[in-house]
Amino acid sequence: MARIMVDEGFCKGCGLCVDACPVHIIELDHARMTPKGYHPAHCVDEDRCTGCTSCALMCPDVAITVER
C-alpha cells in the first residue's frame, strides 16, 4: 500500500496533482488554508493509491512524497 504525503509549507494548491492522479484520489482541501493562504492538496482514499507517483512528478514545488 502506498501513502501520499503533502508538505503544506510548499503546496500552493495549483491542482496539477489532482489532474495527474489516474485514480482520482487527490483533492484540494477547501476547508483548510495553509499559512500562505492556499488550499492544500490531500489524499481522500489512501487505500486506493497505486503508488504511481504521477502526483509527485507533476508537482512544480516538490511538495508531494509517495511512500511505497
SEFIZA-3560 file (N, C-alpha, C; in Angstrom, 3 decimals):
REM SEFIZA-3560
<numar><xx>0.837</xx><yy>-1.181</yy><zz>0.000</zz><atom>N</atom></numar>
<numar><xx>0.000</xx><yy>0.000</yy><zz>0.000</zz><atom>CA</atom></numar>
<numar><xx>0.880</xx><yy>1.241</yy><zz>0.000</zz><atom>C</atom></numar>
<numar><xx>0.560</xx><yy>2.189</yy><zz>-0.828</zz><atom>N</atom></numar>
<numar><xx>1.318</xx><yy>3.432</yy><zz>-0.926</zz><atom>CA</atom></numar>
<numar><xx>0.680</xx><yy>4.512</yy><zz>-0.056</zz><atom>C</atom></numar>
<numar><xx>1.480</xx><yy>5.521</yy><zz>0.236</zz><atom>N</atom></numar>
<numar><xx>0.998</xx><yy>6.637</yy><zz>1.052</zz><atom>CA</atom></numar>
<numar><xx>1.471</xx><yy>7.946</yy><zz>0.445</zz><atom>C</atom></numar>
<numar><xx>0.586</xx><yy>8.902</yy><zz>0.315</zz><atom>N</atom></numar>
<numar><xx>0.904</xx><yy>10.207</yy><zz>-0.235</zz><atom>CA</atom></numar>
<numar><xx>1.027</xx><yy>11.207</yy><zz>0.909</zz><atom>C</atom></numar>
<numar><xx>2.142</xx><yy>11.946</yy><zz>0.924</zz><atom>N</atom></numar>
<numar><xx>2.339</xx><yy>12.982</yy><zz>1.933</zz><atom>CA</atom></numar>
<numar><xx>2.545</xx><yy>14.317</yy><zz>1.221</zz><atom>C</atom></numar>
<numar><xx>1.800</xx><yy>15.319</yy><zz>1.649</zz><atom>N</atom></numar>
<numar><xx>1.891</xx><yy>16.656</yy><zz>1.063</zz><atom>CA</atom></numar>
<numar><xx>2.494</xx><yy>17.596</yy><zz>2.099</zz><atom>C</atom></numar>
<numar><xx>3.594</xx><yy>18.241</yy><zz>1.736</zz><atom>N</atom></numar>
<numar><xx>4.214</xx><yy>19.236</yy><zz>2.609</zz><atom>CA</atom></numar>
<numar><xx>3.470</xx><yy>20.548</yy><zz>2.399</zz><atom>C</atom></numar>
<numar><xx>2.627</xx><yy>20.901</yy><zz>3.343</zz><atom>N</atom></numar>
<numar><xx>1.784</xx><yy>22.079</yy><zz>3.202</zz><atom>CA</atom></numar>
<numar><xx>2.572</xx><yy>23.380</yy><zz>3.218</zz><atom>C</atom></numar>
<numar><xx>3.816</xx><yy>23.327</yy><zz>3.648</zz><atom>N</atom></numar>
<numar><xx>4.667</xx><yy>24.505</yy><zz>3.600</zz><atom>CA</atom></numar>
<numar><xx>5.058</xx><yy>24.869</yy><zz>2.179</zz><atom>C</atom></numar>
<numar><xx>5.004</xx><yy>23.891</yy><zz>1.276</zz><atom>N</atom></numar>
<numar><xx>5.368</xx><yy>24.119</yy><zz>-0.118</zz><atom>CA</atom></numar>
<numar><xx>4.172</xx><yy>24.083</yy><zz>-1.069</zz><atom>C</atom></numar>
<numar><xx>3.107</xx><yy>23.397</yy><zz>-0.691</zz><atom>N</atom></numar>
<numar><xx>1.941</xx><yy>23.255</yy><zz>-1.569</zz><atom>CA</atom></numar>
<numar><xx>1.248</xx><yy>24.602</yy><zz>-1.761</zz><atom>C</atom></numar>
<numar><xx>1.040</xx><yy>24.982</yy><zz>-3.029</zz><atom>N</atom></numar>
<numar><xx>0.351</xx><yy>26.241</yy><zz>-3.324</zz><atom>CA</atom></numar>
<numar><xx>-1.043</xx><yy>26.009</yy><zz>-3.908</zz><atom>C</atom></numar>
<numar><xx>-1.517</xx><yy>24.768</yy><zz>-3.840</zz><atom>N</atom></numar>
<numar><xx>-2.880</xx><yy>24.471</yy><zz>-4.270</zz><atom>CA</atom></numar>
<numar><xx>-3.125</xx><yy>24.674</yy><zz>-5.748</zz><atom>C</atom></numar>
<numar><xx>-2.132</xx><yy>24.394</yy><zz>-6.570</zz><atom>N</atom></numar>
<numar><xx>-2.268</xx><yy>24.622</yy><zz>-8.013</zz><atom>CA</atom></numar>
<numar><xx>-3.193</xx><yy>23.609</yy><zz>-8.677</zz><atom>C</atom></numar>
<numar><xx>-3.341</xx><yy>22.410</yy><zz>-8.085</zz><atom>N</atom></numar>
<numar><xx>-4.244</xx><yy>21.396</yy><zz>-8.613</zz><atom>CA</atom></numar>
<numar><xx>-3.658</xx><yy>20.498</yy><zz>-9.685</zz><atom>C</atom></numar>
<numar><xx>-2.397</xx><yy>20.659</yy><zz>-10.028</zz><atom>N</atom></numar>
<numar><xx>-1.796</xx><yy>19.795</yy><zz>-11.045</zz><atom>CA</atom></numar>
<numar><xx>-1.784</xx><yy>18.330</yy><zz>-10.603</zz><atom>C</atom></numar>
<numar><xx>-1.591</xx><yy>18.090</yy><zz>-9.330</zz><atom>N</atom></numar>
<numar><xx>-1.605</xx><yy>16.717</yy><zz>-8.816</zz><atom>CA</atom></numar>
<numar><xx>-3.004</xx><yy>16.114</yy><zz>-8.912</zz><atom>C</atom></numar>
<numar><xx>-4.016</xx><yy>16.938</yy><zz>-8.699</zz><atom>N</atom></numar>
<numar><xx>-5.405</xx><yy>16.476</yy><zz>-8.800</zz><atom>CA</atom></numar>
<numar><xx>-5.672</xx><yy>15.964</yy><zz>-10.214</zz><atom>C</atom></numar>
<numar><xx>-5.235</xx><yy>16.724</yy><zz>-11.207</zz><atom>N</atom></numar>
<numar><xx>-5.430</xx><yy>16.332</yy><zz>-12.602</zz><atom>CA</atom></numar>
<numar><xx>-4.576</xx><yy>15.132</yy><zz>-12.995</zz><atom>C</atom></numar>
<numar><xx>-3.405</xx><yy>14.982</yy><zz>-12.374</zz><atom>N</atom></numar>
<numar><xx>-2.472</xx><yy>13.921</yy><zz>-12.749</zz><atom>CA</atom></numar>
<numar><xx>-2.833</xx><yy>12.558</yy><zz>-12.154</zz><atom>C</atom></numar>
<numar><xx>-3.592</xx><yy>12.533</yy><zz>-11.093</zz><atom>N</atom></numar>
<numar><xx>-3.891</xx><yy>11.262</yy><zz>-10.413</zz><atom>CA</atom></numar>
<numar><xx>-4.817</xx><yy>10.394</yy><zz>-11.265</zz><atom>C</atom></numar>
<numar><xx>-4.349</xx><yy>9.202</yy><zz>-11.666</zz><atom>N</atom></numar>
<numar><xx>-5.173</xx><yy>8.341</yy><zz>-12.521</zz><atom>CA</atom></numar>
<numar><xx>-6.370</xx><yy>7.701</yy><zz>-11.804</zz><atom>C</atom></numar>
<numar><xx>-6.315</xx><yy>7.628</yy><zz>-10.477</zz><atom>N</atom></numar>
<numar><xx>-7.435</xx><yy>7.031</yy><zz>-9.740</zz><atom>CA</atom></numar>
<numar><xx>-8.282</xx><yy>8.082</yy><zz>-9.024</zz><atom>C</atom></numar>
<numar><xx>-7.968</xx><yy>9.357</yy><zz>-9.232</zz><atom>N</atom></numar>
<numar><xx>-8.766</xx><yy>10.480</yy><zz>-8.740</zz><atom>CA</atom></numar>
<numar><xx>-8.969</xx><yy>10.459</yy><zz>-7.225</zz><atom>C</atom></numar>
<numar><xx>-7.877</xx><yy>10.317</yy><zz>-6.480</zz><atom>N</atom></numar>
<numar><xx>-7.986</xx><yy>10.296</yy><zz>-5.021</zz><atom>CA</atom></numar>
<numar><xx>-7.343</xx><yy>11.512</yy><zz>-4.363</zz><atom>C</atom></numar>
<numar><xx>-6.900</xx><yy>12.477</yy><zz>-5.154</zz><atom>N</atom></numar>
<numar><xx>-6.316</xx><yy>13.696</yy><zz>-4.601</zz><atom>CA</atom></numar>
<numar><xx>-7.266</xx><yy>14.855</yy><zz>-4.872</zz><atom>C</atom></numar>
<numar><xx>-7.495</xx><yy>15.642</yy><zz>-3.836</zz><atom>N</atom></numar>
<numar><xx>-8.358</xx><yy>16.813</yy><zz>-3.944</zz><atom>CA</atom></numar>
<numar><xx>-7.714</xx><yy>17.968</yy><zz>-3.206</zz><atom>C</atom></numar>
<numar><xx>-8.145</xx><yy>19.179</yy><zz>-3.535</zz><atom>N</atom></numar>
<numar><xx>-7.748</xx><yy>20.339</yy><zz>-2.759</zz><atom>CA</atom></numar>
<numar><xx>-8.693</xx><yy>20.444</yy><zz>-1.575</zz><atom>C</atom></numar>
<numar><xx>-8.138</xx><yy>20.708</yy><zz>-0.409</zz><atom>N</atom></numar>
<numar><xx>-8.930</xx><yy>20.787</yy><zz>0.817</zz><atom>CA</atom></numar>
<numar><xx>-9.456</xx><yy>22.211</yy><zz>0.980</zz><atom>C</atom></numar>
<numar><xx>-10.685</xx><yy>22.441</yy><zz>0.538</zz><atom>N</atom></numar>
<numar><xx>-11.263</xx><yy>23.784</yy><zz>0.589</zz><atom>CA</atom></numar>
<numar><xx>-11.712</xx><yy>24.180</yy><zz>1.988</zz><atom>C</atom></numar>
<numar><xx>-11.640</xx><yy>23.257</yy><zz>2.944</zz><atom>N</atom></numar>
<numar><xx>-11.997</xx><yy>23.563</yy><zz>4.323</zz><atom>CA</atom></numar>
<numar><xx>-10.804</xx><yy>24.116</yy><zz>5.109</zz><atom>C</atom></numar>
<numar><xx>-9.600</xx><yy>23.999</yy><zz>4.547</zz><atom>N</atom></numar>
<numar><xx>-8.384</xx><yy>24.436</yy><zz>5.249</zz><atom>CA</atom></numar>
<numar><xx>-7.564</xx><yy>25.361</yy><zz>4.360</zz><atom>C</atom></numar>
<numar><xx>-6.725</xx><yy>26.155</yy><zz>5.011</zz><atom>N</atom></numar>
<numar><xx>-5.794</xx><yy>27.021</yy><zz>4.288</zz><atom>CA</atom></numar>
<numar><xx>-4.428</xx><yy>26.910</yy><zz>4.940</zz><atom>C</atom></numar>
<numar><xx>-3.392</xx><yy>26.983</yy><zz>4.105</zz><atom>N</atom></numar>
<numar><xx>-2.023</xx><yy>26.987</yy><zz>4.629</zz><atom>CA</atom></numar>
<numar><xx>-1.719</xx><yy>28.386</yy><zz>5.159</zz><atom>C</atom></numar>
<numar><xx>-0.632</xx><yy>28.546</yy><zz>5.914</zz><atom>N</atom></numar>
<numar><xx>-0.258</xx><yy>29.887</yy><zz>6.380</zz><atom>CA</atom></numar>
<numar><xx>-0.039</xx><yy>30.890</yy><zz>5.235</zz><atom>C</atom></numar>
<numar><xx>0.250</xx><yy>30.391</yy><zz>4.049</zz><atom>N</atom></numar>
<numar><xx>0.445</xx><yy>31.269</yy><zz>2.895</zz><atom>CA</atom></numar>
<numar><xx>-0.869</xx><yy>31.598</yy><zz>2.193</zz><atom>C</atom></numar>
<numar><xx>-1.977</xx><yy>30.999</yy><zz>2.633</zz><atom>N</atom></numar>
<numar><xx>-3.285</xx><yy>31.310</yy><zz>2.078</zz><atom>CA</atom></numar>
<numar><xx>-3.752</xx><yy>30.415</yy><zz>0.950</zz><atom>C</atom></numar>
<numar><xx>-3.192</xx><yy>29.223</yy><zz>0.840</zz><atom>N</atom></numar>
<numar><xx>-3.570</xx><yy>28.291</yy><zz>-0.228</zz><atom>CA</atom></numar>
<numar><xx>-4.370</xx><yy>27.130</yy><zz>0.346</zz><atom>C</atom></numar>
<numar><xx>-5.215</xx><yy>26.541</yy><zz>-0.474</zz><atom>N</atom></numar>
<numar><xx>-5.916</xx><yy>25.307</yy><zz>-0.105</zz><atom>CA</atom></numar>
<numar><xx>-4.995</xx><yy>24.150</yy><zz>-0.481</zz><atom>C</atom></numar>
<numar><xx>-4.510</xx><yy>23.377</yy><zz>0.497</zz><atom>N</atom></numar>
<numar><xx>-3.555</xx><yy>22.314</yy><zz>0.196</zz><atom>CA</atom></numar>
<numar><xx>-4.210</xx><yy>21.074</yy><zz>-0.414</zz><atom>C</atom></numar>
<numar><xx>-3.421</xx><yy>20.340</yy><zz>-1.153</zz><atom>N</atom></numar>
<numar><xx>-3.872</xx><yy>19.056</yy><zz>-1.696</zz><atom>CA</atom></numar>
<numar><xx>-3.835</xx><yy>18.017</yy><zz>-0.580</zz><atom>C</atom></numar>
<numar><xx>-4.695</xx><yy>17.023</yy><zz>-0.693</zz><atom>N</atom></numar>
<numar><xx>-4.654</xx><yy>15.899</yy><zz>0.240</zz><atom>CA</atom></numar>
<numar><xx>-5.267</xx><yy>14.669</yy><zz>-0.429</zz><atom>C</atom></numar>
<numar><xx>-4.907</xx><yy>13.519</yy><zz>0.079</zz><atom>N</atom></numar>
<numar><xx>-5.405</xx><yy>12.250</yy><zz>-0.445</zz><atom>CA</atom></numar>
<numar><xx>-6.703</xx><yy>11.912</yy><zz>0.284</zz><atom>C</atom></numar>
<numar><xx>-7.730</xx><yy>11.575</yy><zz>-0.474</zz><atom>N</atom></numar>
<numar><xx>-9.023</xx><yy>11.268</yy><zz>0.139</zz><atom>CA</atom></numar>
<numar><xx>-9.244</xx><yy>9.772</yy><zz>0.371</zz><atom>C</atom></numar>
<numar><xx>-8.395</xx><yy>8.919</yy><zz>-0.225</zz><atom>N</atom></numar>
<numar><xx>-8.560</xx><yy>7.470</yy><zz>-0.048</zz><atom>CA</atom></numar>
<numar><xx>-7.219</xx><yy>6.763</yy><zz>-0.281</zz><atom>C</atom></numar>
<numar><xx>-6.387</xx><yy>6.705</yy><zz>0.760</zz><atom>N</atom></numar>
<numar><xx>-5.056</xx><yy>6.106</yy><zz>0.622</zz><atom>CA</atom></numar>
<numar><xx>-5.102</xx><yy>4.626</yy><zz>0.245</zz><atom>C</atom></numar>
<numar><xx>-6.172</xx><yy>3.937</yy><zz>0.561</zz><atom>N</atom></numar>
<numar><xx>-6.279</xx><yy>2.518</yy><zz>0.230</zz><atom>CA</atom></numar>
<numar><xx>-6.313</xx><yy>2.282</yy><zz>-1.286</zz><atom>C</atom></numar>
<numar><xx>-6.751</xx><yy>3.272</yy><zz>-2.034</zz><atom>N</atom></numar>
<numar><xx>-6.822</xx><yy>3.132</yy><zz>-3.496</zz><atom>CA</atom></numar>
<numar><xx>-5.570</xx><yy>3.632</yy><zz>-4.210</zz><atom>C</atom></numar>
<numar><xx>-4.622</xx><yy>4.206</yy><zz>-3.471</zz><atom>N</atom></numar>
<numar><xx>-3.402</xx><yy>4.734</yy><zz>-4.081</zz><atom>CA</atom></numar>
<numar><xx>-2.564</xx><yy>3.591</yy><zz>-4.648</zz><atom>C</atom></numar>
<numar><xx>-2.177</xx><yy>3.732</yy><zz>-5.916</zz><atom>N</atom></numar>
<numar><xx>-1.387</xx><yy>2.701</yy><zz>-6.581</zz><atom>CA</atom></numar>
<numar><xx>0.116</xx><yy>2.932</yy><zz>-6.442</zz><atom>C</atom></numar>
<numar><xx>0.504</xx><yy>4.095</yy><zz>-5.946</zz><atom>N</atom></numar>
<numar><xx>1.928</xx><yy>4.408</yy><zz>-5.803</zz><atom>CA</atom></numar>
<numar><xx>2.583</xx><yy>4.775</yy><zz>-7.119</zz><atom>C</atom></numar>
<numar><xx>1.821</xx><yy>5.241</yy><zz>-8.079</zz><atom>N</atom></numar>
<numar><xx>2.357</xx><yy>5.531</yy><zz>-9.415</zz><atom>CA</atom></numar>
<numar><xx>3.266</xx><yy>6.758</yy><zz>-9.431</zz><atom>C</atom></numar>
<numar><xx>3.179</xx><yy>7.619</yy><zz>-8.451</zz><atom>N</atom></numar>
<numar><xx>3.952</xx><yy>8.856</yy><zz>-8.283</zz><atom>CA</atom></numar>
<numar><xx>3.644</xx><yy>9.933</yy><zz>-9.324</zz><atom>C</atom></numar>
<numar><xx>2.563</xx><yy>9.804</yy><zz>-10.059</zz><atom>N</atom></numar>
<numar><xx>2.188</xx><yy>10.843</yy><zz>-11.027</zz><atom>CA</atom></numar>
<numar><xx>1.992</xx><yy>12.190</yy><zz>-10.341</zz><atom>C</atom></numar>
<numar><xx>1.404</xx><yy>12.177</yy><zz>-9.165</zz><atom>N</atom></numar>
<numar><xx>1.162</xx><yy>13.424</yy><zz>-8.443</zz><atom>CA</atom></numar>
<numar><xx>2.478</xx><yy>14.108</yy><zz>-8.076</zz><atom>C</atom></numar>
<numar><xx>3.419</xx><yy>13.327</yy><zz>-7.576</zz><atom>N</atom></numar>
<numar><xx>4.717</xx><yy>13.887</yy><zz>-7.181</zz><atom>CA</atom></numar>
<numar><xx>5.502</xx><yy>14.389</yy><zz>-8.388</zz><atom>C</atom></numar>
<numar><xx>5.405</xx><yy>13.680</yy><zz>-9.496</zz><atom>N</atom></numar>
<numar><xx>6.121</xx><yy>14.104</yy><zz>-10.708</zz><atom>CA</atom></numar>
<numar><xx>5.554</xx><yy>15.393</yy><zz>-11.276</zz><atom>C</atom></numar>
<numar><xx>4.260</xx><yy>15.624</yy><zz>-11.134</zz><atom>N</atom></numar>
<numar><xx>3.621</xx><yy>16.820</yy><zz>-11.681</zz><atom>CA</atom></numar>
<numar><xx>3.770</xx><yy>18.040</yy><zz>-10.778</zz><atom>C</atom></numar>
<numar><xx>4.069</xx><yy>17.841</yy><zz>-9.516</zz><atom>N</atom></numar>
<numar><xx>4.126</xx><yy>18.940</yy><zz>-8.558</zz><atom>CA</atom></numar>
<numar><xx>5.313</xx><yy>19.869</yy><zz>-8.854</zz><atom>C</atom></numar>
<numar><xx>5.041</xx><yy>21.118</yy><zz>-9.244</zz><atom>N</atom></numar>
<numar><xx>6.132</xx><yy>22.038</yy><zz>-9.577</zz><atom>CA</atom></numar>
<numar><xx>6.915</xx><yy>22.502</yy><zz>-8.351</zz><atom>C</atom></numar>
<numar><xx>6.348</xx><yy>22.305</yy><zz>-7.153</zz><atom>N</atom></numar>
<numar><xx>7.000</xx><yy>22.759</yy><zz>-5.926</zz><atom>CA</atom></numar>
<numar><xx>7.600</xx><yy>21.622</yy><zz>-5.104</zz><atom>C</atom></numar>
<numar><xx>7.589</xx><yy>20.426</yy><zz>-5.641</zz><atom>N</atom></numar>
<numar><xx>8.136</xx><yy>19.228</yy><zz>-4.974</zz><atom>CA</atom></numar>
<numar><xx>7.564</xx><yy>19.113</yy><zz>-3.552</zz><atom>C</atom></numar>
<numar><xx>6.263</xx><yy>19.299</yy><zz>-3.462</zz><atom>N</atom></numar>
<numar><xx>5.584</xx><yy>19.254</yy><zz>-2.160</zz><atom>CA</atom></numar>
<numar><xx>5.018</xx><yy>17.871</yy><zz>-1.837</zz><atom>C</atom></numar>
<numar><xx>5.091</xx><yy>16.932</yy><zz>-2.791</zz><atom>N</atom></numar>
<numar><xx>4.473</xx><yy>15.616</yy><zz>-2.588</zz><atom>CA</atom></numar>
<numar><xx>5.518</xx><yy>14.529</yy><zz>-2.558</zz><atom>C</atom></numar>
<numar><xx>5.390</xx><yy>13.655</yy><zz>-1.561</zz><atom>N</atom></numar>
<numar><xx>6.235</xx><yy>12.469</yy><zz>-1.434</zz><atom>CA</atom></numar>
<numar><xx>5.320</xx><yy>11.253</yy><zz>-1.428</zz><atom>C</atom></numar>
<numar><xx>5.693</xx><yy>10.224</yy><zz>-2.164</zz><atom>N</atom></numar>
<numar><xx>4.913</xx><yy>8.995</yy><zz>-2.193</zz><atom>CA</atom></numar>
<numar><xx>5.765</xx><yy>7.893</yy><zz>-1.606</zz><atom>C</atom></numar>
<numar><xx>5.268</xx><yy>7.258</yy><zz>-0.553</zz><atom>N</atom></numar>
<numar><xx>5.942</xx><yy>6.114</yy><zz>0.068</zz><atom>CA</atom></numar>
<numar><xx>5.271</xx><yy>4.845</yy><zz>-0.422</zz><atom>C</atom></numar>
<numar><xx>6.083</xx><yy>3.887</yy><zz>-0.828</zz><atom>N</atom></numar>
<numar><xx>5.519</xx><yy>2.601</yy><zz>-1.260</zz><atom>CA</atom></numar>
<numar><xx>5.859</xx><yy>1.527</yy><zz>-0.275</zz><atom>C</atom></numar>
//
